């Protein structure tokens, strides 16, 4: 069996202010700020392969905020769809990169994003 998902890329942490939270993680924990583009703010240890996505506000119902890394979002979407995986968001780029979202049997939603 071929691994369709190669890694966990990010885990969402709900914060009241993304920029302030990023500075706190940098100053207090020594984390690196990997990205700070609009709502997409990620931090983690300097050699991290999995980062914290600092989400302002609340996650939508069902959204776990967990991002899974894949080689090709569209191909993975097609492969998982053939297996009966239910997608809540077809592959799209809404200004912060291509992604898709699927749900498990309990309605928990996961993101799939490409390797950078």
N, CA, C and O of each residue as an XYZ file, in Angstrom:
464
protein
N       0.845     -1.188      0.000
C       0.000      0.000      0.000
C       0.886      1.246      0.000
O       1.866      1.323      0.740
N       0.534      2.199     -0.822
C       1.278      3.449     -0.916
C       0.740      4.415      0.126
O      -0.473      4.560      0.283
N       1.652      5.081      0.842
C       1.226      6.091      1.802
C       0.767      7.318      1.036
O       1.547      7.925      0.301
N      -0.490      7.682      1.204
C      -1.007      8.866      0.535
C      -0.659     10.105      1.349
O      -0.394     11.170      0.791
N      -0.662      9.961      2.663
C      -0.339     11.069      3.561
C       1.043     10.799      4.131
O       1.290      9.731      4.692
N       1.947     11.766      3.990
C       3.330     11.540      4.387
C       3.703     12.131      5.745
O       4.706     11.724      6.332
N       2.915     13.086      6.260
C       3.278     13.702      7.539
C       2.130     14.554      8.065
O       1.219     14.924      7.324
N       2.191     14.856      9.350
C       1.299     15.852      9.938
C       2.038     17.173      9.839
O       3.135     17.319     10.379
N       1.444     18.129      9.155
C       2.122     19.388      8.902
C       1.889     20.447      9.962
O       2.806     21.180     10.331
N       0.651     20.525     10.456
C       0.358     21.543     11.446
C      -0.813     21.119     12.308
O      -1.635     20.291     11.915
N      -0.869     21.705     13.489
C      -1.972     21.501     14.416
C      -2.434     22.881     14.863
O      -1.622     23.708     15.278
N      -3.731     23.131     14.778
C      -4.260     24.447     15.115
C      -4.367     24.642     16.619
O      -4.739     23.735     17.364
N      -4.032     25.847     17.036
C      -4.202     26.286     18.413
C      -4.994     27.583     18.344
O      -4.554     28.541     17.706
N      -6.156     27.630     18.990
C      -6.987     28.827     18.947
C      -6.394     29.889     19.874
O      -6.115     29.626     21.044
N      -6.205     31.096     19.328
C      -5.629     32.220     20.080
C      -6.488     33.464     19.853
O      -7.238     33.535     18.880
N      -6.376     34.444     20.754
C      -7.162     35.668     20.599
C      -6.504     36.645     19.619
O      -7.200     37.410     18.951
N      -5.180     36.624     19.527
C      -4.444     37.525     18.636
C      -3.233     36.767     18.105
O      -2.296     36.483     18.851
N      -3.256     36.442     16.819
C      -2.214     35.624     16.210
C      -0.818     36.215     16.302
O       0.135     35.510     16.633
N      -0.690     37.492     16.016
C       0.633     38.133     16.032
C       1.203     38.191     17.449
O       2.388     37.927     17.655
N       0.361     38.537     18.423
C       0.820     38.575     19.817
C       1.196     37.174     20.292
O       2.197     36.994     20.985
N       0.387     36.185     19.915
C       0.672     34.807     20.314
C       1.988     34.339     19.705
O       2.779     33.676     20.376
N       2.230     34.678     18.441
C       3.478     34.283     17.780
C       4.677     34.864     18.519
O       5.678     34.179     18.727
N       4.572     36.121     18.913
C       5.664     36.742     19.665
C       5.871     36.067     21.012
O       7.008     35.902     21.454
N       4.787     35.677     21.667
C       4.894     34.979     22.949
C       5.647     33.657     22.770
O       6.562     33.353     23.535
N       5.261     32.879     21.764
C       5.938     31.606     21.505
C       7.411     31.821     21.157
O       8.270     31.027     21.541
N       7.698     32.913     20.419
C       9.089     33.214     20.062
C       9.882     33.629     21.296
O      10.960     33.093     21.554
N       9.359     34.568     22.046
C      10.078     35.106     23.204
C      10.172     34.120     24.365
O      11.240     33.961     24.956
N       9.077     33.464     24.694
C       9.037     32.610     25.877
C       9.564     31.192     25.630
O      10.239     30.620     26.485
N       9.252     30.629     24.454
C       9.646     29.239     24.184
C      10.801     29.117     23.205
O      11.319     28.023     22.979
N      11.208     30.249     22.620
C      12.307     30.220     21.659
C      11.909     29.666     20.302
O      12.773     29.288     19.511
N      10.594     29.613     20.018
C      10.116     29.081     18.745
C      10.445     30.035     17.596
O      10.600     31.241     17.787
N      10.545     29.472     16.432
C      10.717     30.237     15.202
C       9.330     30.546     14.641
O       8.426     29.712     14.704
N       9.171     31.751     14.093
C       7.937     32.083     13.376
C       8.184     31.678     11.923
O       8.972     32.309     11.219
N       7.503     30.620     11.483
C       7.711     30.102     10.132
C       6.961     30.911      9.085
O       7.476     31.145      7.992
N       5.742     31.339      9.414
C       4.989     32.166      8.475
C       4.086     33.103      9.254
O       3.649     32.805     10.365
N       3.821     34.244      8.638
C       2.942     35.241      9.249
C       2.289     36.026      8.121
O       2.561     37.209      7.916
N       1.420     35.330      7.397
C       0.743     35.929      6.247
C      -0.751     35.922      6.502
O      -1.395     34.877      6.406
N      -1.308     37.082      6.826
C      -2.735     37.156      7.112
C      -3.078     36.298      8.313
O      -2.478     36.430      9.380
N      -4.063     35.406      8.127
C      -4.453     34.529      9.236
C      -3.527     33.317      9.363
O      -3.622     32.575     10.340
N      -2.634     33.104      8.394
C      -1.765     31.924      8.404
C      -0.475     32.243      9.163
O       0.507     32.705      8.583
N      -0.501     31.986     10.466
C       0.651     32.237     11.321
C       1.062     30.903     11.921
O       0.271     30.262     12.614
N       2.310     30.473     11.658
C       2.783     29.185     12.182
C       4.081     29.375     12.944
O       4.933     30.182     12.572
N       4.211     28.606     14.024
C       5.398     28.667     14.869
C       5.790     27.256     15.280
O       4.982     26.329     15.222
N       7.046     27.109     15.695
C       7.498     25.823     16.206
C       8.983     25.858     16.486
O       9.652     26.851     16.200
N       9.503     24.773     17.047
C      10.939     24.683     17.256
C      11.665     24.876     15.917
O      11.106     24.589     14.859
N      12.884     25.352     15.968
C      13.621     25.707     14.747
C      13.722     24.577     13.723
O      13.683     24.847     12.522
N      13.849     23.341     14.150
C      13.971     22.214     13.220
C      12.662     21.451     13.054
O      12.668     20.293     12.635
N      11.550     22.083     13.375
C      10.247     21.405     13.371
C       9.813     20.994     11.971
O      10.036     21.706     10.992
N       9.194     19.839     11.909
C       8.511     19.436     10.684
C       7.004     19.555     10.871
O       6.261     19.600      9.891
N       6.551     19.605     12.108
C       5.153     19.873     12.445
C       5.130     21.188     13.211
O       5.911     21.386     14.142
N       4.232     22.087     12.816
C       4.182     23.408     13.437
C       2.812     23.656     14.059
O       1.849     22.944     13.777
N       2.744     24.675     14.907
C       1.479     25.119     15.463
C       0.928     26.221     14.563
O       1.620     27.197     14.272
N      -0.322     26.062     14.124
C      -1.000     27.093     13.343
C      -1.834     27.890     14.335
O      -2.794     27.369     14.902
N      -1.471     29.147     14.546
C      -2.139     29.991     15.524
C      -3.384     30.603     14.894
O      -3.298     31.572     14.139
N      -4.545     30.028     15.213
C      -5.821     30.445     14.614
C      -6.540     31.424     15.525
O      -6.841     31.112     16.677
N      -6.811     32.601     15.001
C      -7.559     33.581     15.786
C      -9.032     33.197     15.828
O      -9.611     32.798     14.818
N      -9.626     33.322     17.000
C     -11.053     33.053     17.145
C     -11.332     31.614     17.490
O     -10.645     31.009     18.313
N     -12.356     31.069     16.847
C     -12.779     29.704     17.123
C     -12.721     28.877     15.846
O     -12.934     29.393     14.749
N     -12.434     27.603     15.999
C     -12.512     26.700     14.865
C     -13.980     26.421     14.566
O     -14.815     26.393     15.470
N     -14.278     26.219     13.305
C     -15.632     25.892     12.920
C     -15.990     24.510     13.461
O     -15.096     23.692     13.676
N     -17.267     24.231     13.684
C     -17.663     22.896     14.150
C     -17.121     21.813     13.219
O     -17.241     21.926     11.999
N     -16.537     20.783     13.780
C     -15.998     19.678     13.000
C     -14.547     19.847     12.594
O     -13.848     18.857     12.379
N     -14.076     21.092     12.486
C     -12.719     21.353     12.025
C     -11.719     21.052     13.142
O     -11.708     21.729     14.170
N     -10.884     20.039     12.937
C      -9.881     19.693     13.936
C      -8.714     20.657     13.915
O      -8.000     20.795     14.908
N      -8.511     21.337     12.769
C      -7.354     22.203     12.629
C      -6.081     21.424     12.368
O      -4.991     21.996     12.397
N      -6.197     20.124     12.114
C      -5.018     19.289     11.870
C      -4.775     19.214     10.371
O      -5.656     18.824      9.605
N      -3.556     19.595      9.958
C      -3.180     19.563      8.553
C      -2.300     18.361      8.260
O      -1.342     18.091      8.985
N      -2.627     17.646      7.201
C      -1.862     16.481      6.781
C      -1.146     16.800      5.472
O      -1.733     17.390      4.564
N       0.115     16.410      5.379
C       0.948     16.726      4.215
C       0.836     15.610      3.177
O       0.898     14.426      3.510
N       0.672     16.006      1.925
C       0.598     15.055      0.817
C       1.502     15.546     -0.315
O       1.862     16.722     -0.365
N       1.862     14.645     -1.212
C       2.683     15.036     -2.356
C       1.893     15.881     -3.350
O       2.412     16.855     -3.895
N       0.637     15.505     -3.582
C      -0.177     16.152     -4.601
C      -1.625     16.209     -4.094
O      -2.277     15.172     -3.968
N      -2.120     17.399     -3.808
C      -3.457     17.556     -3.230
C      -4.534     17.000     -4.156
O      -5.405     16.253     -3.710
N      -4.485     17.352     -5.434
C      -5.529     16.909     -6.360
C      -5.511     15.396     -6.544
O      -6.568     14.766     -6.574
N      -4.336     14.813     -6.665
C      -4.220     13.366     -6.833
C      -4.703     12.648     -5.568
O      -5.404     11.640     -5.656
N      -4.331     13.162     -4.403
C      -4.763     12.557     -3.146
C      -6.275     12.672     -3.008
O      -6.930     11.730     -2.561
N      -6.830     13.809     -3.384
C      -8.276     14.004     -3.366
C      -8.954     12.924     -4.214
O      -9.929     12.307     -3.782
N      -8.433     12.703     -5.416
C      -9.015     11.702     -6.316
C      -8.891     10.290     -5.730
O      -9.850      9.519     -5.756
N      -7.713      9.956     -5.204
C      -7.487      8.621     -4.647
C      -8.381      8.358     -3.435
O      -8.992      7.294     -3.329
N      -8.457      9.328     -2.522
C      -9.273      9.131     -1.326
C     -10.762      9.139     -1.661
O     -11.537      8.408     -1.044
N     -11.165      9.950     -2.621
C     -12.568      9.972     -3.038
C     -12.986      8.614     -3.584
O     -14.091      8.145     -3.311
N     -12.106      7.982     -4.354
C     -12.394      6.639     -4.898
C     -12.583      5.612     -3.791
O     -13.276      4.611     -3.975
N     -11.958      5.865     -2.632
C     -12.077      4.953     -1.492
C     -13.289      5.274     -0.629
O     -13.519      4.627      0.393
N     -14.066      6.275     -1.043
C     -15.264      6.625     -0.298
C     -15.078      7.664      0.778
O     -15.979      7.889      1.585
N     -13.904      8.313      0.805
C     -13.679      9.371      1.782
C     -14.519     10.586      1.376
O     -14.512     10.998      0.216
N     -15.237     11.148      2.341
C     -16.117     12.278      2.092
C     -15.348     13.592      2.278
O     -14.810     13.857      3.353
N     -15.305     14.404      1.229
C     -14.625     15.693      1.283
C     -15.626     16.810      1.543
O     -16.682     16.867      0.913
N     -15.291     17.690      2.466
C     -16.124     18.843      2.772
C     -15.650     20.072      1.995
O     -16.368     21.067      1.896
N     -14.450     19.996      1.450
C     -13.882     21.077      0.639
C     -13.036     20.441     -0.453
O     -12.032     19.787     -0.168
N     -13.438     20.632     -1.695
C     -12.662     20.129     -2.824
C     -11.391     20.965     -2.944
O     -11.332     22.076     -2.417
N     -10.366     20.440     -3.635
C      -9.116     21.197     -3.776
C      -9.369     22.615     -4.292
O     -10.031     22.820     -5.309
N      -8.818     23.590     -3.553
C      -8.987     24.999     -3.924
C      -7.836     25.808     -3.346
O      -7.211     25.417     -2.360
N      -7.573     26.932     -3.974
C      -6.594     27.888     -3.455
C      -7.347     29.182     -3.204
O      -7.790     29.845     -4.142
N      -7.490     29.539     -1.937
C      -8.234     30.740     -1.568
C      -7.289     31.851     -1.128
O      -7.635     32.675     -0.281
N      -6.096     31.865     -1.708
C      -5.141     32.920     -1.427
C      -4.037     32.538     -0.464
O      -3.107     33.316     -0.255
N      -4.119     31.342      0.133
C      -3.053     30.919      1.040
C      -2.571     29.515      0.720
O      -2.062     28.808      1.590
N      -2.736     29.115     -0.541
C      -2.227     27.824     -0.981
C      -3.327     26.803     -1.224
O      -4.427     26.900     -0.679
N      -3.002     25.829     -2.051
C      -3.940     24.770     -2.408
C      -4.174     23.852     -1.211
O      -3.229     23.460     -0.526
N      -5.432     23.514     -0.965
C      -5.768     22.590      0.112
C      -7.119     21.955     -0.174
O      -7.859     22.409     -1.047
N      -7.429     20.917      0.559
C      -8.754     20.290      0.530
C      -9.038     19.827      1.946
O      -8.126     19.733      2.768
N     -10.312     19.533      2.237
C     -10.677     19.064      3.567
C     -11.575     17.836      3.448
O     -12.473     17.785      2.607
N     -11.314     16.839      4.312
C     -12.167     15.661      4.342
C     -12.602     15.398      5.766
O     -12.029     15.932      6.715
N     -13.638     14.555      5.906
C     -14.095     14.225      7.252
C     -14.017     12.722      7.471
O     -14.140     11.919      6.546
N     -13.804     12.375      8.745
C     -13.794     10.960      9.105
C     -15.231     10.516      9.398
O     -16.174     11.283      9.206
N     -15.388      9.294      9.857
C     -16.730      8.756     10.050
C     -17.506      9.452     11.172
O     -18.725      9.303     11.265
N     -16.810     10.206     12.017
C     -17.475     10.938     13.091
C     -17.660     12.414     12.774
O     -18.130     13.174     13.621
N     -17.296     12.829     11.565
C     -17.460     14.215     11.161
C     -16.291     15.127     11.490
O     -16.381     16.338     11.290
N     -15.192     14.567     11.993
C     -13.991     15.361     12.266
C     -13.310     15.695     10.949
O     -13.023     14.803     10.150
N     -13.051     16.981     10.720
C     -12.460     17.415      9.461
C     -10.951     17.596      9.566
O     -10.433     18.081     10.572
N     -10.257     17.193      8.501
C      -8.813     17.305      8.406
C      -8.458     18.020      7.097
O      -9.147     17.874      6.088
N      -7.383     18.783      7.137
C      -6.876     19.484      5.962
C      -5.833     18.628      5.272
O      -5.085     17.915      5.939
N      -5.767     18.683      3.946
C      -4.613     18.135      3.226
C      -3.974     19.272      2.453
O      -4.650     20.026      1.753
N      -2.664     19.385      2.590
C      -1.900     20.445      1.948
C      -0.636     19.835      1.336
O      -0.184     18.780      1.781
N      -0.063     20.489      0.318
C       1.123     19.943     -0.321
C       2.392     20.193      0.482
O       2.449     21.084      1.329
N       3.418     19.373      0.191
C       4.737     19.636      0.748
C       5.206     20.979      0.206
O       4.919     21.327     -0.940
N       5.920     21.723      1.023
C       6.407     23.029      0.552
C       7.749     22.892     -0.086
O       8.320     23.882     -0.543
